[in-house]
Amino acid sequence: MEIYSNPIIISLIIGIIQAIKIAGMPKKFAPLVSLALGISMCVFFEPKGDIKQSILNGIISGLTASGLFSGYHSMTKNSKK
């Protein structure tokens, strides 16, 4: 995977998860869906690479996307008080 594609994948995951939550998915399933999206996107975008490394990159991307959004959300929620 190219070095610049990981932030792109993380941004796509955050956007897709937000769209799915707006469509009606319960918020408690967001990290699980984020993880699945990360793995599938990294495996899809890196078909020639090592599958184990692609899966690991997908896990990292999915969990990072989930953590980034929840961290941002909690920071903005606390700053409004």
HELIX and SHEET records of a PDB file:
HELIX    1   1 SER A    5  ALA A   23  1                                  19    
HELIX    2   2 LYS A   27  PHE A   29  5                                   3    
HELIX    3   3 ALA A   30  PHE A   45  1                                  16    
HELIX    4   4 ILE A   51  SER A   79  1                                  29    
END                                                                             
